[in-house]
Amino acid sequence: MAEPKKPVPTPLNYDSSQYPFSSDFFDPDIMSGLAIKDLLDNAIPYAALSSVDYFEVVDGRGELYKNLTLDGSDPELNVLKPKEGKAREFKIFFNHQGTSRRVPISLTKAGLISLFEEIEIPPGFIEVLVNNNGVDASFKSYAGDGTTPEALHLFLKFPASSVLNAAIYFRHNLASKTTICFICGSTLPNLEERLQQVFPANPPTSVSKKDNKDPFTILSSLFAEFSTMLEYERRRLDLIVRDQESKTGVGAHIHGVSMRASADQYSDLVKELHSCEGLLLFFSRAVEFQASCVEFVKEQHLVLRDLRAEPSFLGAKTAREATPLRVAEYQKIHDSFNLTASFQRHRLVQVQSLSKRVQTQLSVVANLISQNDSKASITIAEQSSSLALAAARDSKIMKSISVVTMLFLPGTFISTLFAMPFFHVGTEDEVKLVVDGQWWLYLAVTIPLTVMVFTLWWAWPRMMQIGRIVTVMRKAESLKV
């Protein structure tokens, strides 16, 4: 048998001077550039179904640009060009995928690649984008000497779910003190509002320009927004479980009269419970991942603090030249992570409780169905008993009719058989009842035949039973032999 022909891969003729080959982070020993390009061309449906918002912070002042038009024709995106030589402390990109609340901007694949190249996103992040299992990873990039850390990078990807589906690239440059964050996935309009409050366009005059925000302020706001989204979903699922509990009449939240489901609705209720069980599994995974992800980001926050505090990492000659994170700002952000982590831990316990409540409702519905089936079986048994009694009464009546029929049948048969008139009225001159002298023959034949019929009726079933017993005994004897 001939072996099936292997498909010939279509050659991807890309200029090696372009992204991702041109990226400083591209390493052919670790990743395949052609595979990355193939992902961009085929696997990532972001291009035609997404829009990009851009938020920047210069000298502590925040400014939001909505719905950027990126077609890839201008790699040096105008909005990203430096303003008056001032460095941007924060660059935050929101790549919103297909949402009904936005007018989709046709972001071409070339535009997406240009954006990645412009903000120097490592090609490995593209593989993170298409990962549905969850990713939390970090690495440091080094200066030309190969020993001095230059930037801290974070890759975060939440497991795909109907509630939250986001991928995050975060980079903080230790030398320039600039931060870039690329957020792709779920629409997060409240996050933009949070950042506009944290970095207002016109900050109060009491705020010093030297009061730089902690780089992890972005991630702190992001995880706070995620926590709010998950809490909304938890409340929605809690209401669903309460509604199901009201249908069964069993639950801690049942007070007063509940809208209990009828027996005909039990099958639909079971389907609803199983559907809710599936939603809770996905939601539990999302909460569990965010709880672990917050702990991971907290660890990276400590790493950043140590990097910023160590002069040798920055090429500084004295401790005075180092720029450690301000203690108050660092502690505020770290406390924010601790609060979010606490929310996630206890939210996970609540989700587990919801799952147990759904399991309880499934058991309750199963018991209700069993009780309903038992009642139906009892009703059927009662009806069967009534039918059996009626059949017994009918059987007695039929038996009586049969006995009466057997009583008269022989005499009738004999009368017909012999056709002999035992009684006649006499002659025309003298009308009188005359009994034939041979009338006793009727009785002599009828009575024995009647007795014979009754005897056969009584003996026949017993003879059949004896015959069956004899047959069984013979079979048993043959088996012994």
MIKERO-435552 format. One line per 8 residues: number of its first residue (from 0); their letters; for each residue x, y, z of C-alpha. Coordinates in steps of 0.1 Angstrom, whole numbers, m for minus. Each point is the difference from the previous one (the first is absolute). Layout:
# residues N
NUM = a = X,Y,Z | ...
END
This chain:
# residues 481
0 = maepkkpv = 0,0,0 | 14,33,m11 | 8,25,28 | m21,32,m1 | 18,30,m14 | 11,25,25 | m13,36,m6 | 26,23,m14
8 = ptplnyds = 2,31,21 | m6,33,m18 | 31,20,0 | m2,33,19 | 22,25,m18 | 5,28,25 | 27,25,1 | 24,m9,28
16 = sqypfssd = 5,36,7 | m36,4,11 | m17,m9,32 | 2,m25,17 | 34,m8,m14 | 12,35,7 | m9,m1,36 | 28,m1,26
24 = ffdpdims = m19,m27,18 | m2,m24,m30 | 20,m31,5 | m4,m27,m26 | 13,m26,25 | m30,7,22 | m28,9,m24 | m8,m3,m37
32 = glaikdll = m4,33,m18 | m20,m16,m28 | m23,m15,26 | m4,34,16 | m8,15,m34 | m25,m28,m7 | m17,8,32 | m2,37,m9
40 = dnaipyaa = m14,m9,m35 | m25,m27,9 | m5,m7,37 | m5,35,15 | m34,15,m11 | 7,34,16 | 8,20,m31 | m35,6,m15
48 = lssvdyfe = m19,m2,32 | 18,23,24 | 7,36,8 | 29,15,20 | m1,27,26 | 32,16,13 | 7,16,34 | 32,18,7
56 = vvdgrgel = 14,18,31 | 25,28,m4 | 12,19,31 | m28,m16,20 | m27,12,m24 | m22,m27,m17 | m15,3,m35 | m23,m25,m17
64 = yknltldg = m2,m5,m38 | m30,m20,m12 | m3,m23,m30 | 34,3,m16 | 1,m7,m37 | 29,m23,m7 | 5,m13,m35 | 36,m8,1
72 = sdpelnvl = 10,26,m26 | 17,22,25 | 22,m21,24 | 9,32,19 | m35,5,14 | m7,37,3 | m16,m3,34 | 31,m17,14
80 = kpkegkar = 25,26,m12 | 17,18,29 | m16,33,11 | 26,28,4 | 26,m25,9 | m19,m11,32 | 2,m37,9 | m33,m18,6
88 = efkiffnh = m1,m15,34 | m28,m24,m10 | m12,m13,m33 | m32,m21,2 | m16,m16,m30 | m35,m14,2 | m7,m25,m29 | m38,m5,2
96 = qgtsrrvp = m12,m31,m19 | m34,m1,m17 | m24,18,22 | m35,12,m7 | 6,32,21 | 27,12,m24 | 2,7,m37 | 26,m25,m11
104 = isltkagl = 31,16,m16 | 14,m20,m28 | 34,m7,16 | 19,m17,m27 | 25,m28,6 | 27,24,m11 | m12,25,24 | 1,m25,29
112 = islfeeie = 35,m11,m10 | 11,37,m2 | m14,6,34 | 17,m30,15 | 33,11,m16 | m4,36,10 | m5,m8,37 | 26,m28,m2
120 = ippgfiev = m23,m28,11 | 20,m33,1 | m12,m25,m26 | m6,m26,27 | m30,21,12 | m18,m10,m32 | 0,m36,11 | m13,12,34
128 = lvnnngvd = m29,17,m18 | m13,m33,m14 | 5,m19,32 | m33,m10,17 | 14,m16,31 | 14,30,18 | 35,14,1 | 20,19,27
136 = asfksyag = 36,4,m9 | 28,26,3 | 35,6,m11 | 27,27,1 | 18,14,m30 | 36,11,3 | 21,29,m13 | 28,m5,m25
144 = dgttpeal = 24,m12,27 | m22,m30,6 | 0,5,37 | m19,31,8 | m38,m4,1 | m17,24,m23 | m37,m7,2 | m25,m23,17
152 = hlflkfpa = m26,m17,m22 | m32,m17,10 | m23,m23,m21 | m35,m6,13 | m28,m18,m17 | m33,m9,17 | m17,m33,m8 | m27,5,m27
160 = ssvlnaai = m35,4,15 | m32,20,m6 | 9,23,29 | 36,9,m6 | 23,m5,m29 | 31,22,1 | 37,m2,m9 | 24,25,15
168 = yfrhnlas = 36,10,m9 | 17,22,26 | 35,15,m2 | 18,24,23 | 34,14,m12 | 23,4,30 | 22,26,m16 | m26,24,m15
176 = ktticfic = m26,m8,27 | m27,m3,m27 | m28,m26,0 | m18,m16,m30 | m31,m21,4 | m20,m17,m28 | m34,m13,10 | m19,m22,m25
184 = gstlpnle = m33,m17,4 | m30,9,20 | m14,35,m2 | 10,19,32 | m16,35,m2 | 1,4,37 | 38,m6,0 | 5,30,m22
192 = erlqqvfp = m21,21,24 | 20,m13,29 | 33,10,m17 | m14,35,m9 | m7,4,37 | 34,m13,11 | 17,22,m27 | m22,30,m5
200 = anpptsvs = 6,24,m29 | 2,28,24 | 15,m13,33 | m3,21,31 | 28,26,5 | 8,m17,33 | 13,m31,m19 | 37,3,m7
208 = kkdnkdpf = 13,m11,m34 | 25,m21,19 | m27,m21,15 | 2,m26,m27 | m26,m28,2 | 11,m35,7 | 3,m19,m34 | m23,m27,14
216 = tilsslfa = m28,26,4 | m13,m12,m34 | m2,m36,11 | m15,9,33 | m28,19,m18 | m3,m28,m25 | m4,m27,27 | m25,21,19
224 = efstmley = m21,3,m32 | 2,m37,m6 | m10,m6,36 | m31,22,m5 | m9,m19,m31 | 3,m34,17 | m21,12,29 | m28,11,m23
232 = errrldli = 1,m35,m16 | 1,m17,35 | m31,20,10 | m18,m10,m32 | 8,m37,6 | m11,4,36 | m34,13,m12 | m3,m29,m24
240 = vrdqeskt = 6,m25,28 | m25,18,22 | m26,m2,m27 | 6,m37,m3 | m2,m4,37 | m34,18,0 | m12,m25,m26 | 9,m30,23
248 = gvgahihg = m11,18,32 | 33,m11,17 | 26,26,8 | 14,24,27 | m15,30,m19 | m35,m13,m2 | m24,22,21 | m37,m1,m2
256 = vsmrasad = m17,m15,m31 | 23,m13,m27 | m9,m5,m37 | 5,m37,0 | 2,m18,m33 | m26,m25,m9 | 8,m37,m7 | m2,7,m37
264 = qysdlvke = 28,26,3 | 25,m23,18 | 18,m11,m32 | 5,37,m11 | 12,8,35 | 26,m27,m2 | 13,14,m33 | 2,35,16
272 = lhscegll = 19,m14,29 | 25,m18,m22 | 4,31,m21 | 7,21,31 | 25,m27,11 | 19,5,m32 | 0,38,4 | 13,m4,35
280 = lffsrave = 29,m22,m12 | 11,26,m25 | m5,28,25 | 19,m19,27 | 29,m4,m23 | 0,38,m8 | 0,9,37 | 26,m26,9
288 = fqascvef = 23,13,m27 | m4,36,9 | 7,m8,37 | 33,m17,m10 | 8,27,m25 | m3,28,26 | 25,m19,22 | 23,m3,m30
296 = vkeqhlvl = m2,37,m7 | 6,8,36 | 32,m20,m2 | 10,19,m31 | m7,33,18 | 26,m10,26 | 24,m9,m28 | m5,35,m15
304 = rdlraeps = 6,16,34 | 32,m18,4 | 12,9,m35 | m8,36,4 | 17,2,34 | 33,m17,m11 | 25,25,m16 | 20,m27,m17
312 = flgaktar = m30,m11,m20 | m3,36,m14 | 36,7,m6 | m1,26,28 | 32,6,19 | m16,10,33 | m32,m8,18 | m10,36,m5
320 = eatplrva = m1,m5,m38 | m24,m29,4 | m38,7,m3 | m17,m23,24 | m38,m1,1 | m15,24,24 | m10,m20,31 | m34,15,4
328 = eyqkihds = m9,m5,m37 | 14,m35,0 | m19,m10,32 | m32,15,m13 | 2,m21,m32 | 11,m31,19 | m29,4,24 | m23,3,m30
336 = fnltasfq = 13,m34,m12 | m5,m15,34 | m36,13,1 | m7,m14,m35 | 16,m33,10 | m22,m2,31 | m31,7,m21 | 10,m28,m24
344 = rhrlvqvq = 7,m26,28 | m33,6,16 | m18,3,m33 | 14,m34,m9 | m15,m14,33 | m33,15,m10 | 1,m16,m34 | 8,m34,15
352 = slskrvqt = m30,6,23 | m22,7,m30 | 12,m32,m16 | m9,m20,31 | m34,17,1 | m6,m10,m36 | 9,m36,9 | m24,2,29
360 = qlsvvanl = m28,12,m24 | 8,m29,m24 | m4,m24,29 | m33,17,11 | m14,m2,m35 | 11,m36,m3 | m19,m8,33 | m30,20,m12
368 = isqndska = m1,m20,m32 | 4,m32,20 | m29,10,23 | m21,9,m30 | 8,m33,m16 | m9,m18,32 | m33,17,3 | m7,m9,m36
376 = sitiaeqs = 9,m36,7 | m22,m1,30 | m29,15,m20 | 6,m26,m27 | 1,m28,26 | m32,12,16 | m17,1,m35 | 14,m35,m7
384 = sslalaaa = m14,m13,33 | m34,15,m8 | 2,m16,m35 | 10,m34,16 | m29,1,24 | m24,9,m28 | 14,m28,m21 | m4,m24,30
392 = rdskimks = m36,10,3 | m6,m4,m37 | 18,m34,2 | m24,m12,27 | m30,12,m20 | 13,m18,m31 | 7,m31,20 | m36,0,13
400 = isvvtmlf = m13,4,m36 | 22,m28,m11 | m12,m23,28 | m36,8,m8 | 7,m6,m37 | 17,m34,8 | m30,m9,21 | m25,4,m28
408 = lpgtfist = 22,m9,m29 | m1,m38,3 | m38,m1,3 | m4,23,m29 | 24,m21,m20 | m18,m32,8 | m34,15,m7 | 12,11,m34
416 = lfampffh = 18,m32,m6 | m29,m23,6 | m27,24,m11 | m24,m20,20 | m30,18,15 | m5,m11,36 | m31,21,4 | m29,3,m23
424 = vgtedevk = m35,14,5 | m20,m31,m12 | m27,m3,m27 | m24,26,m14 | m29,m15,18 | 17,m2,34 | 25,28,9 | 23,m11,28
432 = lvvdgqww = 37,m1,8 | 14,m34,m8 | 35,m11,12 | 18,m25,m22 | 7,m32,18 | 37,1,m11 | 7,34,17 | 25,m15,24
440 = lylavtip = 24,m6,m30 | 5,38,m1 | 11,1,36 | 20,m32,m3 | 22,15,m28 | 0,37,9 | 11,m3,36 | 31,m22,m7
448 = ltvmvftl = 11,23,m28 | m4,31,22 | 21,m16,27 | 26,m10,m26 | 2,36,m13 | 5,14,35 | 25,m27,8 | 21,8,m31
456 = wwawprmm = m2,38,7 | 13,m6,35 | 27,m26,m9 | 14,14,m32 | 22,29,16 | 12,m24,27 | 10,m26,m26 | 19,27,m20
464 = qigrivtv = 19,12,32 | 10,m36,8 | 12,m4,m35 | 22,31,3 | 14,m13,33 | 9,m33,m15 | 17,17,m29 | 21,21,23
472 = mrkaeslk = 10,m30,21 | 10,m19,m31 | 22,29,m11 | 16,1,35 | 7,m37,m1 | 16,3,m35 | 22,28,13 | 12,m22,29
480 = v = 9,m28,m24
END
